[in-house]
Amino acid sequence: MIKDVIITTLRKIPDERGSILHMLRSDAKHFIQFGEIYFSTAYPGVIKGWHEHKKQIQNYAVIHGMIKLVLCDNRKESPTYNKLQELFIGDENYCLVTIPTGIIMGYKCISSEKCILANCSTLPHDPEEMISYDPFGDKVPYDWNIKFK
């Protein structure tokens, strides 16, 4: 586990009409503030990342499909500096992942159909606040291929 990354189990409430998927409430202990919410989609096998935020905190929940979310701690003062964390989230593991600043993140759609990721960030998007890295570059020592165990 990377220090300060919070994983919160979320509720799905199904009935014969469909379902409700909870994500984030203003009275939750891990809620900080609202900046914006947006949805990111990816087709099967597509990788999005690497991204690092300098000011905003991300709150990720996958509302459709499955992703492999990979985090890398880029905070030199952190006890988990340079550590990697893999999370498999979505239909099979519905949760909220709170990602602090200074964590490099990327995800890959691992479902057989398009995935939909919801992000409720603490600040509105500002391109000057985000750092992007090549998903196949050497900034993060990670191989996106399937690992057969």
Helices and strands as residue ranges (DSSP letters): E 6-9, E 12-15, E 18-21, E 36-42, E 47-53, E 58-64, E 66-73, E 84-90, E 95-99, E 103-109, E 115-121, E 130-132
